[in-house]
Amino acid sequence: MDVDLIFKIAAIGIIVAVLNQVLIRSGREEQAMMTTLAGLIVVLMMIVTQISSLFDTIKQLFGLW
């Protein structure tokens, strides 16, 4: 796992937090919630691909192909 992935996740978190605050201050709570959920889904998809790669590596390591 690269440090680059951690920086990407942190950047997405910061952007989502700023957008969330801006939308809440302007009275658009529903859009703020949708932005938060979209950010969460993006991060989860990034993590799922990394976990899939980890399982493939473990399978290869133990010869479970």
C-alpha positions in Angstrom: 0.0 0.0 0.0 1.4 3.3 -1.0 1.4 6.5 1.0 -0.2 8.0 -2.1 -3.4 6.2 -1.3 -3.5 7.7 2.2 -3.0 11.2 0.8 -5.8 10.6 -1.8 -8.2 9.6 1.0 -7.2 12.5 3.1 -7.7 14.9 0.2 -11.1 13.5 -0.5 -12.0 13.9 3.2 -10.9 17.5 3.3 -12.8 18.4 0.1 -15.9 16.7 1.3 -15.7 18.4 4.7 -15.4 21.8 3.1 -18.2 21.2 0.7 -20.3 19.9 3.5 -19.8 23.0 5.6 -20.5 25.3 2.6 -23.7 23.5 1.8 -24.9 23.5 5.4 -24.3 27.2 5.8 -26.3 27.9 2.7 -29.2 25.9 3.9 -28.9 22.9 1.7 -28.6 20.1 4.2 -29.9 17.4 1.7 -27.1 18.2 -0.8 -24.6 18.2 2.0 -25.6 14.7 3.0 -25.5 13.5 -0.6 -22.0 15.0 -0.9 -20.9 13.2 2.2 -22.3 9.9 1.0 -20.7 10.3 -2.4 -17.3 10.9 -0.8 -17.7 7.9 1.4 -18.6 5.7 -1.6 -15.6 6.9 -3.6 -13.2 6.2 -0.7 -14.8 2.7 -0.1 -14.4 1.9 -3.8 -10.7 2.8 -3.6 -10.3 0.6 -0.5 -12.1 -2.3 -2.0 -9.7 -2.4 -5.0 -6.8 -2.4 -2.6 -8.3 -5.3 -0.5 -8.9 -7.2 -3.7 -5.3 -6.8 -4.7 -4.3 -8.0 -1.2 -6.4 -11.1 -1.5 -4.9 -11.9 -4.9 -1.4 -11.5 -3.5 -2.2 -13.9 -0.6 -3.7 -16.4 -3.0 -0.5 -16.3 -5.1 1.7 -16.5 -2.0 0.1 -19.7 -0.8 -0.4 -21.2 -4.2 -4.2 -21.2 -4.0 -4.7 -20.4 -7.7 
